[in-house]
Amino acid sequence: MPALLGLLETGDFFEREAAAWPLAEISGAGHLRELLSAYQKGFEEGHDNDGFTAALLEIPALFPFEARSELTKLANAANDPIRAHCLWLLEFCVTA
């Protein structure tokens, strides 16, 4: 896990995107803050983040209740643009 988290900090978009998939599937909502920060960095660099978006969408699909709880906490604590990403991803979480 530490190696994957380290890849999110790199200057290489493709490494960050590649690390997002296993992190999303293994840790679920546990590393949303780090994932969303790396996701935003891709936008700031001019990438469309389509692969990263797909990886993030795995989190509410695989861990719906945990994702909803963590995203709600992050949305209340984070500033934009991370807050906006949380609100977007919350749209894919189970409401029951």
Secondary structure, DSSP 8 states (H G I E B T S, - for coil): -HHHHHHHTSS-HHHHHHHHHHHHHHHGGGGHHHHHHHHHHHHHTT---HHHHHHHHHHHHHSHHHHHHHHHHHHHH--TTHHHHHHHHHTTS---
